Amino acid sequence: MLAPVLLEGFHAVKHALRFGGDVRPLLTTSLPGLLKLAESHAPDLLDELTTRATEVDEVEFKKTVGRTHPTGVAGFAERPDLPFDRNAPIVLLDNPRNLGNFGAAIRVAAGLDAGGVLSIGDVDPWHPNVLRGSAGLHFALPVARTESLDLNRELIAFDADGELLKGTIPDDAVLAFGSERHGLSERVRHRADRIVSLPMRDKVSSYNLTTSVAMALYHWVIHRAS
């Protein structure tokens, strides 16, 4: 069994709870402070946080979590085993290197209701720094690492030199994005059914990874809705 993952901060704990995470233990350095945050940012969780949270001092918090946090809130939860069976595109991150960007891409994918996020490479998508970047939204959709590109879906890869993205994106597509520094790997390029680009002003070389994921999924959403 995999070890529980660390959820740092109020928002990570909040999202894990909202999407069914069993957060145990849930620690806070100030129960009144936690409940005040809940009243303003998550009133739907006020009762659950009241009964679930344990107040500890700063020393115990740091000993258990590994460091302090501005909100004085943290928790641990088992990774959910969510299937990649939604009727929505899956985001494929090709060897992402920046853990914050990785997490932010997951956050965007959750917000736009993607079918899940897969990654290729040696970075654990459940690393605490990735979870911090996603604000706990790993619990809102399937997130996993894969070595296989045999996904039985159309693979649309995004690259600045590709053909401009037009029309609709199929609900069952895989949308591949390269790493921040090196772009798409040859392996993903070879597997891609299409290589497309996002609209971009002349002389601008590239977008941030999270921005690219957001633009592609938003394109899917607005054209799907119409």
N, C-alpha and C positions, 0 to 999 in steps of 0.2 A: 504494500500500500504506500502511495506517495505521502510525503510529509505534508501537513497543513501549510497553506500559503499565508504569508504575512500581509495584512491589510493596514496600511499606515494612513491615519488621518480620518476625520469624520466622513468625508465624502466617499472614500473607498469603502468604509464600513457600511455607510448608508446604501450605496448601490448594491453591495453584496447582499444585504438583507432584503432589499426590494425585489431582487431577482432570485430569491430562494436560498441564499447561502446560509449555512448553519454556522454562525460566527460564535465560536467558543474557544477560548475565553474572549470576552469583549471588555477591554480595560479603559479606564479613564482616570486622569489625575484630578478631575473635578466633576462629580456627578451633576451638581447644579449647572456647571458650565456646559456639559454635554446636553442636558435637557433644554437649556436656553437655545443652543444651536438647533436642536430638533424642533423647537417651537417655531423658529424662523425659517428653517431650511428643509425640514422633513416632518411636518406634523403628523403625517400618516404613520410614522414609526415611533411616536412619542411613548406609547404604552409599551411597545416591545423593548425599546431602549431602557425604559425605567426598570423593567423586570430583569433584563439580561445583563446590563452593565455592572461591572465591579469597580469600585473606586480604590485606587492604590496610590501610594506616594510616588514622587518623582524617581526615587532610587529603584523601587520595585518595577516601575514602568520601564525604565531604561534597561534594567537587568533582563526583563522578559522580552522586550521589543528589540533591544539593541541600540536604541538611541531615543532621544526625545522627539516630540512633534509639536508644532505650534498649536494644534487643536487639543493636544493631550488625549487623543483617542487612537486606539489601535485594536486589532483583533486578529484572530486566526480562523481559517476555514478550510474545509476539504475542497479540492478542485471538483467542480461539477463535471459530470460526464454527459455532455450535451451532444446529440447527433447532428451531423451536417445534412439535415433533411429539409431545410426551409426552401421555399420557392423564391429564392433571392440570390443575387451573385455572391460568390465567395471571394474574399480578398486574399491574394497570395503575395506575401512579402518575401522577396528573393534576397536572402542573406542580409537582413537589416543589421546595422551595427550600433546605431544610437538608441539606447534603451528608452529614453524619454520619447523620442519620435515613434518608436515601436508602440509604446503604450498609448500615445495620442492617436495613432492610426486605429487602434482597437476602439478607442473612445468614439471616434468619428464613425466607424463601422457600426457600432452599437446604436448611435444616435440616428443613423439613416437606415437602420433595420436590415443590415446586410445578412447574408446567410451564414457568416462565420469568417474567421481569420485563420489562415494557415501560414506557416513560415518555413522556409528552407534555410538551413545553416546551423551553426553551433550555439546560437543564443537561445536560451530557454524562454519561451514566450510567457512563462509564469514567474520569471525572475521578479523579486520585490520591486526593482526600479521600473520594470515594465508595468507592473500592477499599479505603481504610484502614478505613472503617466496616463494610465487608463481610468484613474479614479475609481477603481474597483469594477469597471464595466466588463471585465472578463466574464463576470457571472451572467451577463445579459445575452450572450451569444456563444457559440462554440469557438474555442481557441485551442490550437494544437500545432505541434511541429510535425512535418512530414519529410520523407526522403523521396517519395514517389510523385511523379507527375502524371501518373495514369489515373486521371480524375474523372474520366467519362463525361466531360463537359467541354464546351468551347472555351479555349484559353485566349483571352485578349490581353496582350502585353502592352504596357504604356511606355513610350520612349519619345524623346523630343524630336527624333528624326522619322517617326512613323507618319502614316497617313492621318490627316486630321479626323478626329472622332466626329462622326455624324450619325444621325438616326438613333435607333433604340439599342439598348444593351439587353440581350436576352436575360430572363430571370435566372436561367440555369448556367450562366457564364461564370468563369473564373477570371478575375481581374488581377493581373500580375504587375507588380511594381518593383523596380530594382533598388539596390542599396543606395544610400545617400552619396557615396563617393564613386562607386564603380558602375552603377546602373545595372541593367539586366545582365545576367550571366548568359553565356553562349548556350547552355543547356536549356534555359527557359526560352531564349530566342528561337532555338531550333524546334521546340515543342509548340510554340505559339501558332494559333490558327490565323491571328491577325496581330499586327503591331500598329498601334495608333498613337496619336499625340493629342495633347490638350491645347486649346487656344492659348497663345502666348505672344506677347509683344516682341517685336524684333529687337535683338541685342540682349534680351534676357535669356540666360542660358538654361535655367531649370527652375522647378518649384521644389519646395520642401516636400518630403515624403508624405506627411500628413495632409498637406494642401492638395497634393495629387490624388490621394485616396478620396478626400472630401469632394473634389471636383468631379471625379469619375462617378462616384455613387450618387451625387446630386443630379448628374446628367441622367443616370438610370431612373431616379425617382421622378423627375419632372417629365421625361418622355414616356415613362410608364403610365403616369397619371393621365396624360393627354390621350 
